[in-house]
Amino acid sequence: MNPLLSKASWMENDDIRPYVFVRPENQIAHPGSAHRLNWFNKSPVMKDPLDIPELAFADRIYSLEARAFGPSNMAMPRWVFYDCAVMPGFVAGFAARPSALTPAMREVLDPKKFPAINSPVQSSKVLKEVTSLDDMDWVPLSLFIIIPTMHKGEWVAHNLTSINSLLPEGQGLYGLGFLSKAFGLWYANVEQCSGMTQWGSPALRLHSNFGHMEIIGAYAPVHSHATTVTYRVQVNTQVWEKFFTKEEDYAFLENYGPTGRFIDPKDEQSMLDFQKRIEREEGPFYLSAREIAQKKLDEKLMIYSLKQQY
């Protein structure tokens, strides 16, 4: 195993593997060929969202997603998952054989206790409901939805979550969420990744570690949550390593300098002011992943810009 992943020893378990939930037409021709990385050496479990026998797998994905995003009123309707996610893109993550699940994992993944919302099996006369995890070949532990855009080489990171968010601290799989997104980006040869999260969200600490985070939208009233930050990164696996080593990103310090201005996650006006600067094309502007990691979620963050602009 790569020494960087020493804390993620679960990746050596043959009963835990990456999965790709994708229709055959969307399969990547040469997966993992764009980024030099030796983290993902196991062949992924391939699942087709158009195959009815995979409904139980899809429903476990739905259940994870709903519990992660439901409290913020952003749980994904089933038609959005089908029409807008798996038809144009795919879902990646890690899955385990039922025998590899701990009692705590079984508890939070139990299909009887946590059925998927609006699953057709609950009212259908022709579909069989899976009521035991032992009836499944693989059980999804995480999900990362990624969708290609019209801009060549750019994909949108739609949703990311893992079983870790449902388990007591220390009972999850180390780095599962980060490694799920890393696998998806690596597998699909993603050059540029855009995404959305909310100011003050813990997700910002994770998403800022896949490349230097450019802020292309600081306020989004078009979104159901106006206090949404829209970001873009040029995928850089050297930055990924910093997530595990916690080392200083000297490349960021060499290329970007502080503007002297801040974004305040508690202040909507601060977001709007930042957005106006973006719209006036005063940028590009960036945030520091190390600063995000070191500060409290509601603390002000320095806005950075390219040094050659000064």
C-alpha positions, 0 to 999 in steps of 0.5 A, spaced: 500 500 500 502 507 498 504 509 505 500 515 504 494 511 505 497 507 511 491 509 515 486 507 510 488 500 511 481 497 509 483 499 502 487 492 502 481 488 504 478 484 498 471 484 500 471 492 500 472 495 493 470 501 488 464 501 484 462 504 478 454 505 477 454 507 470 450 505 464 454 501 458 454 507 454 457 511 459 463 507 461 470 510 461 474 508 455 481 508 458 479 509 466 485 512 470 490 513 464 490 521 465 493 521 472 499 518 475 496 514 481 497 508 484 492 508 489 486 504 486 489 497 484 482 493 484 478 492 479 471 496 480 465 492 481 460 494 475 453 496 476 448 498 471 443 503 473 438 500 467 438 493 470 432 492 474 436 487 478 440 492 481 434 496 484 437 494 491 443 497 490 440 503 487 436 503 493 441 503 498 445 509 495 438 513 495 438 511 503 445 514 504 443 520 500 437 522 503 440 521 510 446 525 508 442 531 505 435 530 507 436 535 514 438 541 509 432 539 505 436 537 499 435 530 498 435 528 491 428 526 488 429 519 484 427 522 477 433 527 478 438 521 480 435 517 474 434 523 469 440 528 471 445 523 474 446 516 472 443 518 465 448 523 463 454 521 468 455 516 473 456 514 481 462 512 484 464 510 491 466 504 495 462 497 496 463 491 501 460 484 501 455 483 506 460 479 510 465 485 511 460 489 514 461 491 522 455 490 526 455 498 526 455 498 519 449 493 518 445 497 523 445 504 519 444 500 512 439 496 514 434 496 509 428 494 513 430 500 518 432 505 513 428 503 506 429 508 500 424 514 500 419 512 494 422 506 492 417 502 487 418 496 491 413 498 496 407 498 492 409 494 486 406 487 485 412 485 480 418 487 484 421 484 489 423 488 496 430 486 499 429 486 506 436 483 508 443 486 506 445 478 506 441 478 500 445 483 496 452 481 493 455 488 494 453 494 499 454 501 497 458 504 503 459 511 499 457 515 493 460 520 489 455 523 483 459 526 477 456 529 471 460 531 464 458 538 462 458 541 455 465 544 456 470 539 454 474 536 460 470 539 465 465 535 470 460 537 475 461 534 482 454 533 484 453 529 490 458 526 495 457 522 502 459 516 505 457 511 511 462 515 515 457 520 516 452 516 520 457 512 524 459 514 531 466 517 530 472 512 529 467 506 527 467 508 519 473 507 514 478 512 514 478 517 508 472 514 505 469 520 503 475 523 500 477 517 497 470 516 493 471 522 490 478 521 488 477 514 485 471 517 481 475 523 478 481 518 477 477 513 474 474 518 469 480 522 467 477 528 469 481 534 468 477 540 471 472 539 476 466 544 478 462 543 484 457 546 489 457 547 497 454 551 502 458 557 505 460 554 512 459 547 510 464 541 513 464 539 505 468 545 504 474 542 507 474 536 503 472 539 496 478 544 497 483 538 497 483 536 489 486 542 486 487 549 487 480 551 489 477 557 484 471 560 486 467 562 480 460 563 484 460 566 491 452 567 492 447 563 488 440 566 489 438 561 483 440 555 487 435 553 492 440 555 498 442 562 496 448 562 500 452 557 496 459 557 493 460 554 486 468 552 485 472 549 480 479 546 480 484 543 475 485 536 478 491 535 481 493 529 484 499 532 488 494 536 492 490 530 494 496 527 498 496 534 502 489 531 505 493 525 508 500 528 510 497 535 512 503 538 509 504 545 507 502 546 499 508 550 497 505 551 490 499 554 492 503 559 496 508 560 490 502 562 485 497 565 489 497 571 494 492 574 499 488 580 496 487 583 503 479 581 503 475 576 506 469 572 505 465 571 511 460 565 511 456 568 516 454 574 512 450 574 506 452 581 504 459 579 504 458 573 499 454 578 495 460 583 495 465 577 493 460 575 487 460 582 484 467 582 484 467 576 480 462 578 476 466 585 474 472 580 472 476 582 477 479 575 479 480 569 478 479 568 486 481 562 490 481 559 497 486 556 501 485 549 503 490 549 509 486 555 511 479 552 511 482 546 514 485 550 520 479 555 521 472 554 524 467 553 519 464 560 521 470 564 521 472 569 515 477 566 510 482 570 506 481 571 498 487 569 494 488 571 487 494 570 482 500 573 484 502 576 477 496 580 478 499 585 483 
